[in-house]
Amino acid sequence: MEADTFTLYHLIRKPKKPVEKAPLVIMLHGYGSNEEDLFSFAEDLPDELFIISVRAPYPMAPYGNAWYAIHWQGSADGKFSDDNQAVISREKIIQFMDEVMEEYPVDPENVTLIGFSQGSILSFAVALSYPERIKNVIGLSGYINENILKEGYQNKDFSNLSVYSSHGTADQVIPVAWARKTKPFLDSLGIENTFSEFPVGHGVAPQNFRELKQWLEEHL
């Protein structure tokens, strides 16, 4: 399969230690960014990982991409985000994962999503809607939008899913109060999870990266 025939454009870092079926990490960037953003983390993540950094499907002007439109001033129906577009993106990620499993030597039983901001919101949506497909989620500077979860998600089996989430206490883009709802929400579903806060804005502090890396190494 040629790179341009995949549902979503992406970059890859193959494992530095060759294995038959590598643990897979899929990176989902934030609003207005691109696949290069989180890919900068790739070199510092465990050698055995097959890492894919994905470009969101909706191009923005003059540059960058989004998983769905955001209405900064509120929309006609009062919604902050275009949930219909978000659901379409959620399904595109699942379709893309099917293509990845077919094309690359990765372990379908060991998939981690790492998302930042809007990519974190999508990571939660994919994992909570399809917990049988995802082993780990690392959600950075995001929150859970219940409106974009698959209907009936509450009845799914979450026993194999683990979540690490973190947020900056000085985040001016997504309030930390929204992120603080993540842990109780996941707890209510019986999902093993960790939530951390750091004294930063909308970004990933060095100590945050060290913590998520250690968490990932323990959960591979």
PEGIQUI-V176113 format. One record per run of one state. SS is the DSSP state (H for helix, E for strand, C for the rest). FROM is the first residue (numbers start at 1). LEN is the number of residues. Records with the same first field share a line. If there is no record, write none. Layout:
SS->FROM-LEN + FROM-LEN
This chain:
C->1-2 + 6-4 + 14-8 + 29-4 + 34-2 + 40-2 + 45-5 + 55-3 + 60-5 + 67-3 + 71-10 + 82-1 + 104-2 + 117-1 + 130-6 + 141-5 + 149-4 + 156-6 + 169-7 + 180-1 + 189-3 + 199-7 + 220-1
H->3-3 + 36-4 + 42-3 + 83-21 + 118-12 + 146-3 + 153-3 + 176-4 + 181-8 + 206-14
E->10-4 + 22-7 + 33-1 + 50-5 + 58-2 + 65-2 + 70-1 + 81-1 + 106-11 + 136-5 + 162-7 + 192-7
